[in-house]
């Protein structure tokens, strides 16, 4: 399933300039995560303390579902976000996953913008990233911009993706 879903998304995206997202610009189903008192309660209700939590950030619902099913089959608890703005709102509302699986090209806030915001926040910067992209960027380009991340072109092998996540979440 993972290969089939991701292979449909291999068209390269252009790198777009950063875009600030206003709450009014988001789809109605995304607004509850932005600046609301209920965001923390919603996160606490979905993320079990002490569990191996992973945040999956991808604009394609089929890919989010496939990744979520793969990770859940390995015992991870998964929280998902359709773009970087929603993911950042979830993190700022208190979500603390042990790793983030991040798509590079998404609307509203892409992976580049999300990573810059994450690195700029002392509470979030240490959360490890597994980057997935169909954009055609080289690993050297991605590492120059993102720093230390696990990088996979889409579609990743499920075994390789799981191995990378295990490395990131293993106790040091």
MDTraj code that builds the backbone (N, CA, C; nanometers):
import mdtraj as md
import numpy as np

residues = "UNK UNK UNK UNK UNK UNK UNK UNK UNK UNK UNK UNK UNK UNK UNK UNK UNK UNK UNK UNK UNK UNK UNK UNK UNK UNK UNK UNK UNK UNK UNK UNK UNK UNK UNK UNK UNK UNK UNK UNK UNK UNK UNK UNK UNK UNK UNK UNK UNK UNK UNK UNK UNK UNK UNK UNK UNK UNK UNK UNK UNK UNK UNK UNK UNK UNK UNK UNK UNK UNK UNK UNK UNK UNK UNK UNK UNK UNK UNK UNK UNK UNK UNK UNK UNK UNK UNK UNK UNK UNK UNK UNK UNK UNK UNK UNK UNK UNK UNK UNK UNK UNK UNK UNK UNK UNK UNK UNK UNK UNK UNK UNK UNK UNK UNK UNK UNK UNK UNK UNK UNK UNK UNK UNK UNK UNK UNK UNK UNK UNK UNK UNK UNK UNK UNK UNK UNK UNK UNK UNK UNK UNK UNK UNK UNK UNK UNK UNK UNK UNK UNK UNK UNK UNK UNK UNK UNK UNK UNK UNK UNK UNK UNK UNK UNK UNK UNK UNK UNK UNK UNK UNK".split()
xyz = np.array([
    [0.0827, -0.1203, 0.0000],
    [0.0000, 0.0000, 0.0000],
    [0.0864, 0.1258, 0.0000],
    [0.1909, 0.1282, 0.0843],
    [0.2745, 0.2461, 0.0964],
    [0.3379, 0.2827, -0.0372],
    [0.3914, 0.1828, -0.1094],
    [0.4525, 0.2115, -0.2384],
    [0.3518, 0.2671, -0.3381],
    [0.2343, 0.2056, -0.3456],
    [0.1345, 0.2482, -0.4426],
    [0.0866, 0.3896, -0.4185],
    [0.0617, 0.4234, -0.2931],
    [0.0133, 0.5574, -0.2601],
    [0.1193, 0.6614, -0.2913],
    [0.2409, 0.6352, -0.2462],
    [0.3459, 0.7354, -0.2642],
    [0.3911, 0.7475, -0.4083],
    [0.3860, 0.6396, -0.4839],
    [0.4309, 0.6475, -0.6220],
    [0.3390, 0.7351, -0.7061],
    [0.2134, 0.7543, -0.6623],
    [0.1240, 0.8443, -0.7341],
    [0.1626, 0.9897, -0.7125],
    [0.2508, 1.0173, -0.6161],
    [0.2855, 1.1535, -0.5789],
    [0.4274, 1.1920, -0.6184],
    [0.4819, 1.1324, -0.7230],
    [0.6214, 1.1555, -0.7562],
    [0.6468, 1.2825, -0.8352],
    [0.5439, 1.3547, -0.8722],
    [0.5659, 1.4795, -0.9451],
    [0.6422, 1.5773, -0.8566],
    [0.7457, 1.6371, -0.9117],
    [0.8281, 1.7304, -0.8337],
    [0.7538, 1.8615, -0.8109],
    [0.7756, 1.9183, -0.6931],
    [0.7195, 2.0474, -0.6585],
    [0.8266, 2.1542, -0.6739],
    [0.7844, 2.2767, -0.6968],
    [0.8775, 2.3880, -0.6924],
    [0.8886, 2.4335, -0.5490],
    [1.0082, 2.4794, -0.5102],
    [1.0242, 2.5346, -0.3756],
    [0.9556, 2.6711, -0.3760],
    [0.8585, 2.6861, -0.2881],
    [0.7832, 2.8097, -0.2824],
    [0.8370, 2.8972, -0.1707],
    [0.8206, 3.0292, -0.1826],
    [0.8673, 3.1166, -0.0751],
    [0.7836, 3.0947, 0.0504],
    [0.8391, 3.1259, 0.1683],
    [0.7635, 3.1089, 0.2917],
    [0.6323, 3.1861, 0.2882],
    [0.5307, 3.1264, 0.3464],
    [0.3987, 3.1871, 0.3518],
    [0.3530, 3.1872, 0.4966],
    [0.3101, 3.3024, 0.5458],
    [0.2518, 3.3077, 0.6779],
    [0.1074, 3.2647, 0.6668],
    [0.0613, 3.1852, 0.7606],
    [-0.0737, 3.1307, 0.7548],
    [-0.1596, 3.1977, 0.8602],
    [-0.2671, 3.2585, 0.8161],
    [-0.3668, 3.3119, 0.9076],
    [-0.4718, 3.2048, 0.9305],
    [-0.5301, 3.2049, 1.0483],
    [-0.6319, 3.1058, 1.0810],
    [-0.7450, 3.1087, 0.9791],
    [-0.7799, 3.2259, 0.9291],
    [-0.8897, 3.2370, 0.8339],
    [-0.8593, 3.1665, 0.7021],
    [-0.7283, 3.1488, 0.6713],
    [-0.6897, 3.0856, 0.5461],
    [-0.6984, 2.9334, 0.5521],
    [-0.7076, 2.8775, 0.6710],
    [-0.7096, 2.7329, 0.6845],
    [-0.8489, 2.6772, 0.6583],
    [-0.8518, 2.5533, 0.6146],
    [-0.9792, 2.4862, 0.5969],
    [-1.0453, 2.4749, 0.7335],
    [-1.1769, 2.4748, 0.7413],
    [-1.2451, 2.4702, 0.8707],
    [-1.2021, 2.3544, 0.9594],
    [-1.1711, 2.2367, 0.9020],
    [-1.1328, 2.1233, 0.9858],
    [-0.9936, 2.1394, 1.0461],
    [-0.9142, 2.2370, 0.9998],
    [-0.7809, 2.2608, 1.0543],
    [-0.7822, 2.3674, 1.1633],
    [-0.8820, 2.4525, 1.1657],
    [-0.8857, 2.5650, 1.2586],
    [-0.8824, 2.5263, 1.4057],
    [-0.9426, 2.4153, 1.4478],
    [-0.9409, 2.3843, 1.5904],
    [-0.8005, 2.3702, 1.6494],
    [-0.7001, 2.3433, 1.5665],
    [-0.5646, 2.3260, 1.6189],
    [-0.4935, 2.4594, 1.6366],
    [-0.5435, 2.5657, 1.5794],
    [-0.4719, 2.6917, 1.5804],
    [-0.5242, 2.7799, 1.6929],
    [-0.4407, 2.8030, 1.7933],
    [-0.4664, 2.9016, 1.8973],
    [-0.5909, 2.8824, 1.9813],
    [-0.6324, 2.7603, 2.0048],
    [-0.7515, 2.7419, 2.0859],
    [-0.7164, 2.6788, 2.2187],
    [-0.7972, 2.7041, 2.3169],
    [-0.7794, 2.6443, 2.4483],
    [-0.8020, 2.4939, 2.4408],
    [-0.8900, 2.4505, 2.3529],
    [-0.9227, 2.3085, 2.3422],
    [-0.8119, 2.2253, 2.2775],
    [-0.7142, 2.2889, 2.2153],
    [-0.6102, 2.2131, 2.1457],
    [-0.5356, 2.1212, 2.2418],
    [-0.4968, 2.1699, 2.3586],
    [-0.4234, 2.0859, 2.4534],
    [-0.5103, 1.9681, 2.4979],
    [-0.6356, 1.9924, 2.5277],
    [-0.7253, 1.8842, 2.5711],
    [-0.7413, 1.7810, 2.4600],
    [-0.7527, 1.8258, 2.3361],
    [-0.7657, 1.7322, 2.2246],
    [-0.6418, 1.6459, 2.2111],
    [-0.5232, 1.7081, 2.2280],
    [-0.3998, 1.6317, 2.2187],
    [-0.3874, 1.5328, 2.3327],
    [-0.4191, 1.5764, 2.4542],
    [-0.4079, 1.4880, 2.5692],
    [-0.5025, 1.3691, 2.5557],
    [-0.6146, 1.3885, 2.4910],
    [-0.7104, 1.2802, 2.4728],
    [-0.6627, 1.1787, 2.3687],
    [-0.5745, 1.2206, 2.2776],
    [-0.5327, 1.1304, 2.1707],
    [-0.3930, 1.0737, 2.1895],
    [-0.3111, 1.1343, 2.2740],
    [-0.1743, 1.0862, 2.2912],
    [-0.1569, 1.0306, 2.4319],
    [-0.1219, 0.9039, 2.4408],
    [-0.1049, 0.8370, 2.5688],
    [0.0315, 0.8718, 2.6266],
    [0.0358, 0.9202, 2.7513],
    [0.1654, 0.9520, 2.8133],
    [0.2549, 0.8284, 2.8174],
    [0.3819, 0.8497, 2.7854],
    [0.4790, 0.7411, 2.7900],
    [0.4770, 0.6509, 2.6682],
    [0.3808, 0.6671, 2.5801],
    [0.3744, 0.5835, 2.4597],
    [0.4788, 0.6297, 2.3594],
    [0.5085, 0.5446, 2.2658],
    [0.6006, 0.5813, 2.1582],
    [0.5174, 0.6551, 2.0538],
    [0.5110, 0.7867, 2.0675],
    [0.4272, 0.8701, 1.9817],
    [0.5059, 0.9213, 1.8620],
    [0.4442, 0.9159, 1.7460],
    [0.5020, 0.9677, 1.6230],
    [0.4022, 1.0666, 1.5633],
    [0.4520, 1.1806, 1.5169],
    [0.3693, 1.2778, 1.4458],
    [0.3980, 1.2635, 1.2971],
    [0.2959, 1.2327, 1.2186],
    [0.3080, 1.2192, 1.0729],
    [0.2496, 1.3446, 1.0103],
    [0.3309, 1.4143, 0.9299],
    [0.2895, 1.5402, 0.8678],
    [0.2999, 1.5246, 0.7165],
    [0.1852, 1.5149, 0.6513],
    [0.1810, 1.4991, 0.5058],
    [0.0458, 1.5478, 0.4565],
    [0.0451, 1.6195, 0.3449],
    [-0.0804, 1.6741, 0.2926],
    [-0.1667, 1.5704, 0.2222],
    [-0.1111, 1.4573, 0.1861],
    [-0.1888, 1.3542, 0.1167],
    [-0.2533, 1.2611, 0.2195],
    [-0.3878, 1.2593, 0.2268],
    [-0.4525, 1.1755, 0.3277],
    [-0.4235, 1.0263, 0.3100],
    [-0.4049, 0.9802, 0.1865],
    [-0.3728, 0.8391, 0.1640],
    [-0.2355, 0.8043, 0.2211],
    [-0.1400, 0.8945, 0.2035],
    [-0.0055, 0.8706, 0.2567],
    [-0.0080, 0.8769, 0.4091],
    [-0.0803, 0.9756, 0.4654],
    [-0.0926, 0.9819, 0.6122],
    [-0.1508, 0.8515, 0.6669],
    [-0.2542, 0.8012, 0.6013],
    [-0.3178, 0.6772, 0.6461],
    [-0.2219, 0.5598, 0.6338],
    [-0.1539, 0.5478, 0.5206],
    [-0.0611, 0.4359, 0.5001],
    [0.0525, 0.4397, 0.6021],
    [0.1092, 0.5580, 0.6238],
    [0.2170, 0.5700, 0.7225],
    [0.1659, 0.5407, 0.8629],
    [0.0477, 0.5924, 0.8946],
    [-0.0107, 0.5684, 1.0271],
    [-0.0325, 0.4192, 1.0504],
    [-0.0877, 0.3506, 0.9515],
    [-0.1123, 0.2067, 0.9654],
    [0.0178, 0.1297, 0.9818],
    [0.1195, 0.1670, 0.9057],
    [0.2497, 0.1014, 0.9167],
    [0.3069, 0.1204, 1.0574],
    [0.3077, 0.2438, 1.1051],
    [0.3643, 0.2729, 1.2373],
    [0.2828, 0.2098, 1.3496],
    [0.1506, 0.2146, 1.3388],
    [0.0656, 0.1533, 1.4410],
    [0.0851, 0.0020, 1.4454],
    [0.1109, -0.0595, 1.3298],
    [0.1344, -0.2043, 1.3271],
    [0.2631, -0.2413, 1.4016],
    [0.3506, -0.1435, 1.4212],
    [0.4753, -0.1648, 1.4945],
    [0.4658, -0.1174, 1.6394],
    [0.3460, -0.0798, 1.6835],
    [0.3259, -0.0427, 1.8225],
    [0.3392, 0.1045, 1.8546],
    [0.3536, 0.1883, 1.7530],
    [0.3608, 0.3328, 1.7762],
    [0.2204, 0.3904, 1.7825],
    [0.2057, 0.4960, 1.8601],
    [0.0815, 0.5725, 1.8584],
    [0.1058, 0.6897, 1.7633],
    [0.0141, 0.7144, 1.6722],
    [0.0345, 0.8131, 1.5670],
    [-0.0647, 0.9278, 1.5800],
    [-0.0118, 1.0477, 1.5713],
    [-0.0915, 1.1693, 1.5576],
    [-0.0583, 1.2222, 1.4184],
    [-0.1540, 1.2733, 1.3452],
    [-0.1299, 1.3172, 1.2080],
    [-0.1678, 1.4635, 1.1900],
    [-0.1018, 1.5266, 1.0946],
    [-0.1309, 1.6653, 1.0589],
    [-0.1204, 1.6790, 0.9074],
    [-0.2092, 1.7571, 0.8452],
    [-0.2087, 1.7714, 0.6999],
    [-0.1093, 1.8739, 0.6453],
    [-0.0431, 1.9492, 0.7332],
    [0.0579, 2.0450, 0.6883],
    [0.1398, 2.0917, 0.8087],
    [0.2437, 2.1673, 0.7814],
    [0.3322, 2.2130, 0.8875],
    [0.2665, 2.3060, 0.9864],
    [0.1720, 2.3883, 0.9425],
    [0.1051, 2.4825, 1.0334],
    [0.0254, 2.4084, 1.1398],
    [-0.0463, 2.3061, 1.0999],
    [-0.1244, 2.2280, 1.1950],
    [-0.0302, 2.1499, 1.2869],
    [0.0760, 2.0924, 1.2314],
    [0.1731, 2.0191, 1.3129],
    [0.2366, 2.1105, 1.4174],
    [0.2749, 2.2296, 1.3759],
    [0.3352, 2.3248, 1.4689],
    [0.2364, 2.3650, 1.5785],
    [0.1113, 2.3825, 1.5415],
    [0.0085, 2.4155, 1.6408],
    [-0.0079, 2.3003, 1.7401],
    [-0.0052, 2.1766, 1.6920],
    [-0.0162, 2.0615, 1.7814],
    [0.1016, 2.0575, 1.8783],
    [0.2216, 2.0819, 1.8275],
    [0.3404, 2.0805, 1.9127],
    [0.3364, 2.1934, 2.0153],
    [0.2948, 2.3084, 1.9727],
    [0.2880, 2.4222, 2.0652],
    [0.1754, 2.4066, 2.1666],
    [0.0787, 2.3202, 2.1358],
    [-0.0294, 2.2911, 2.2303],
    [0.0102, 2.1814, 2.3286],
    [0.1287, 2.1247, 2.3114],
    [0.1772, 2.0290, 2.4087],
    [0.2136, 1.8914, 2.3584],
    [0.1874, 1.8591, 2.2327],
    [0.2257, 1.7277, 2.1808],
    [0.3780, 1.7161, 2.1827],
    [0.4281, 1.6026, 2.2292],
    [0.5717, 1.5790, 2.2318],
    [0.6010, 1.4391, 2.1786],
    [0.5956, 1.4257, 2.0447],
    [0.6255, 1.2950, 1.9865],
    [0.7737, 1.2628, 2.0027],
    [0.8057, 1.1347, 1.9942],
    [0.9466, 1.0965, 2.0006],
    [1.0135, 1.1160, 1.8648],
    [0.9352, 1.1334, 1.7587],
    [0.9879, 1.1629, 1.6248],
    [0.8752, 1.2198, 1.5390],
    [0.9165, 1.2911, 1.4337],
    [0.8221, 1.3490, 1.3375],
    [0.8577, 1.2966, 1.1992],
    [0.7593, 1.2394, 1.1293],
    [0.7754, 1.2004, 0.9896],
    [0.7165, 1.3151, 0.9094],
    [0.8001, 1.3816, 0.8308],
    [0.7648, 1.5092, 0.7691],
    [0.7790, 1.5058, 0.6179],
    [0.6713, 1.5408, 0.5492],
    [0.6755, 1.5614, 0.4042],
    [0.7399, 1.6969, 0.3795],
    [0.8074, 1.7108, 0.2688],
    [0.8753, 1.8366, 0.2390],
    [0.7825, 1.9387, 0.1743],
    [0.7045, 1.8974, 0.0768],
    [0.6223, 1.9911, 0.0012],
    [0.4752, 1.9744, 0.0375],
    [0.4203, 2.0799, 0.1018],
    [0.2804, 2.0807, 0.1457],
    [0.2280, 2.2234, 0.1351],
    [0.0969, 2.2401, 0.1264],
    [0.0392, 2.3754, 0.1273],
    [0.0396, 2.4336, 0.2684],
    [0.0120, 2.5590, 0.2800],
    [0.0001, 2.6351, 0.4050],
    [0.1339, 2.6558, 0.4744],
    [0.2041, 2.5501, 0.5095],
    [0.3391, 2.5576, 0.5647],
    [0.4093, 2.4296, 0.5229],
    [0.5129, 2.4447, 0.4405],
    [0.5815, 2.3264, 0.3904],
    [0.6851, 2.2766, 0.4914],
    [0.7538, 2.1699, 0.4563],
    [0.8528, 2.1108, 0.5459],
    [0.9698, 2.2018, 0.5757],
    [1.0129, 2.2824, 0.4770],
    [1.1223, 2.3777, 0.4986],
    [1.0828, 2.4788, 0.6066],
    [0.9632, 2.5340, 0.5918],
    [0.9144, 2.6347, 0.6872],
    [0.8916, 2.5737, 0.8255],
    [0.8361, 2.4533, 0.8279],
    [0.8134, 2.3853, 0.9553],
    [0.9459, 2.3637, 1.0276],
    [1.0459, 2.3130, 0.9566],
    [1.1756, 2.2839, 1.0194],
    [1.2402, 2.4114, 1.0728],
    [1.2300, 2.5215, 0.9984],
    [1.2859, 2.6483, 1.0474],
    [1.2168, 2.6904, 1.1773],
    [1.0852, 2.6780, 1.1827],
    [1.0107, 2.7129, 1.3044],
    [1.0462, 2.6167, 1.4173],
    [1.0592, 2.4899, 1.3880],
    [1.0934, 2.3911, 1.4902],
    [1.2314, 2.4205, 1.5484],
    [1.3286, 2.4468, 1.4633],
    [1.4638, 2.4742, 1.5116],
    [1.4711, 2.6050, 1.5899],
    [1.3801, 2.6976, 1.5605],
    [1.3772, 2.8249, 1.6310],
    [1.3081, 2.8183, 1.7663],
    [1.2483, 2.7057, 1.7993],
    [1.1773, 2.6906, 1.9259],
    [1.2564, 2.5959, 2.0162],
    [1.3116, 2.6468, 2.1273],
    [1.3940, 2.5626, 2.2142],
    [1.3224, 2.4386, 2.2676],
    [1.1912, 2.4441, 2.2808],
    [1.1162, 2.3290, 2.3312],
    [1.0938, 2.2216, 2.2250],
    [1.1096, 2.2578, 2.0983],
    [1.0777, 2.1647, 1.9893],
    [1.1990, 2.1194, 1.9096],
    [1.3079, 2.1918, 1.9187],
    [1.4205, 2.1689, 1.8271],
    [1.4851, 2.0317, 1.8379],
    [1.4728, 1.9668, 1.9530],
    [1.5378, 1.8366, 1.9710],
    [1.4543, 1.7183, 1.9229],
    [1.3305, 1.7425, 1.8798],
    [1.2481, 1.6320, 1.8294],
    [1.3046, 1.5889, 1.6936],
    [1.3443, 1.4629, 1.6805],
    [1.4060, 1.4186, 1.5550],
    [1.3064, 1.4123, 1.4393],
    [1.3622, 1.4298, 1.3205],
    [1.2832, 1.4351, 1.1969],
    [1.3219, 1.3214, 1.1036],
    [1.2199, 1.2566, 1.0463],
    [1.2375, 1.1668, 0.9324],
    [1.1702, 1.2380, 0.8165],
    [1.2485, 1.2768, 0.7190],
    [1.1987, 1.3556, 0.6069],
    [1.1689, 1.2661, 0.4881],
    [1.0475, 1.2819, 0.4338],
    [1.0052, 1.2105, 0.3131],
    [0.9760, 1.3131, 0.2055],
    [1.0248, 1.2887, 0.0853],
    [0.9931, 1.3830, -0.0213],
    [0.9987, 1.3176, -0.1589],
    [0.9122, 1.3646, -0.2457],
    [0.9140, 1.3244, -0.3863],
    [0.9682, 1.4393, -0.4708],
    [1.0301, 1.5365, -0.4062],
    [1.0692, 1.6601, -0.4747],
    [1.1920, 1.6477, -0.5621],
    [1.2719, 1.5448, -0.5451],
    [1.3911, 1.5293, -0.6267],
    [1.5135, 1.5988, -0.5701],
    [1.5043, 1.6585, -0.4520],
    [1.6213, 1.7188, -0.3885],
    [1.7191, 1.6096, -0.3503],
    [1.8477, 1.6426, -0.3546],
    [1.9484, 1.5457, -0.3137],
    [1.9591, 1.5428, -0.1622],
    [2.0143, 1.4352, -0.1120],
    [2.0338, 1.4231, 0.0324],
    [2.1253, 1.5333, 0.0836],
    [2.2271, 1.5696, 0.0061],
    [2.3193, 1.6774, 0.0469],
    [2.2459, 1.8105, 0.0598],
    [2.1579, 1.8406, -0.0341],
    [2.0809, 1.9655, -0.0281],
    [1.9911, 1.9673, 0.0946],
    [1.9240, 1.8569, 0.1185],
    [1.8328, 1.8484, 0.2326],
    [1.9103, 1.8624, 0.3630],
    [2.0219, 1.7919, 0.3758],
    [2.1003, 1.7992, 0.5000],
    [2.1589, 1.9388, 0.5213],
    [2.1950, 2.0074, 0.4146],
    [2.2476, 2.1438, 0.4286],
    [2.1422, 2.2373, 0.4859],
    [2.0180, 2.2173, 0.4488],
    [1.9088, 2.3029, 0.4965],
    [1.8478, 2.2553, 0.6275],
    [1.8386, 2.1242, 0.6460],
    [1.7662, 2.0681, 0.7598],
    [1.8551, 2.0258, 0.8751],
    [1.9839, 2.0096, 0.8508],
    [2.0694, 1.9580, 0.9563],
    [2.0580, 1.8073, 0.9648],
    [2.0726, 1.7570, 1.0847],
    [2.0702, 1.6119, 1.1061],
    [1.9269, 1.5600, 1.1009],
    [1.8928, 1.4938, 0.9927],
    [1.7624, 1.4309, 0.9755],
    [1.7838, 1.2964, 0.9060],
    [1.6870, 1.2098, 0.9207],
    [1.6834, 1.0886, 0.8393],
    [1.6085, 1.1286, 0.7120],
    [1.6616, 1.0935, 0.5964],
    [1.6053, 1.1388, 0.4691],
    [1.5707, 1.0193, 0.3817],
    [1.4485, 1.0215, 0.3260],
    [1.4042, 0.9173, 0.2347],
    [1.3311, 0.9800, 0.1170],
    [1.3718, 0.9479, -0.0063],
    [1.2885, 0.9874, -0.1197],
    [1.1624, 0.9010, -0.1184],
    [1.0519, 0.9578, -0.1668],
    [0.9275, 0.8804, -0.1756],
    [0.9324, 0.7928, -0.2995],
    [0.8830, 0.6740, -0.2919],
    [0.8320, 0.6063, -0.1737],
    [0.9460, 0.5424, -0.0957],
    [0.9430, 0.5514, 0.0369],
    [1.0477, 0.4854, 0.1161],
    [1.0178, 0.3369, 0.1292],
    [1.1194, 0.2598, 0.1566],
    [1.0913, 0.1196, 0.1891],
    [1.0378, 0.1176, 0.3315],
    [0.9317, 0.0427, 0.3570],
    [0.8789, 0.0354, 0.4932],
    [0.9847, -0.0100, 0.5940],
    [1.0690, -0.1061, 0.5537],
    [1.1733, -0.1552, 0.6445],
    [1.2742, -0.0461, 0.6765],
    [1.3145, 0.0304, 0.5755],
    [1.4105, 0.1387, 0.5974],
    [1.3537, 0.2492, 0.6845],
    [1.2275, 0.2833, 0.6598],
    [1.1613, 0.3868, 0.7392],
    [1.1501, 0.3441, 0.8855],
    [1.1071, 0.2207, 0.9089],
    [1.0945, 0.1709, 1.0466],
    [1.2301, 0.1628, 1.1153],
    [1.3325, 0.1213, 1.0431],
    [1.4666, 0.1149, 1.1012],
    [1.5149, 0.2539, 1.1420],
    [1.4884, 0.3532, 1.0583],
    [1.5281, 0.4911, 1.0909],
    [1.4556, 0.5409, 1.2148],
    [1.3284, 0.5138, 1.2234],
    [1.2521, 0.5564, 1.3410],
    [1.3026, 0.4851, 1.4660],
    [1.3313, 0.3564, 1.4547],
    [1.3855, 0.2839, 1.5715],
    [1.5161, 0.3461, 1.6181],
    [1.6031, 0.3844, 1.5242],
    [1.7303, 0.4490, 1.5614],
    [1.7056, 0.5798, 1.6350],
    [1.6077, 0.6568, 1.5876],
    [1.5812, 0.7877, 1.6466],
    [1.5189, 0.7792, 1.7850],
    [1.4362, 0.6791, 1.8076],
    [1.3631, 0.6731, 1.9353],
    [1.4283, 0.5792, 2.0362],
    [1.5368, 0.5135, 1.9979],
    [1.6053, 0.4246, 2.0917],
    [1.6653, 0.5062, 2.2057],
    [1.6592, 0.4532, 2.3277],
    [1.7208, 0.5243, 2.4405],
    [1.8710, 0.5389, 2.4173],
    [1.9227, 0.6544, 2.4476],
    [2.0668, 0.6792, 2.4259],
    [2.1423, 0.6680, 2.5547],
])
top = md.Topology()
chain = top.add_chain()
for i, resn in enumerate(residues, 1):
    res = top.add_residue(resn, chain, resSeq=i)
    for name in ("N", "CA", "C"):
        top.add_atom(name, md.element.get_by_symbol(name[0]), res)
traj = md.Trajectory(xyz[None], top)
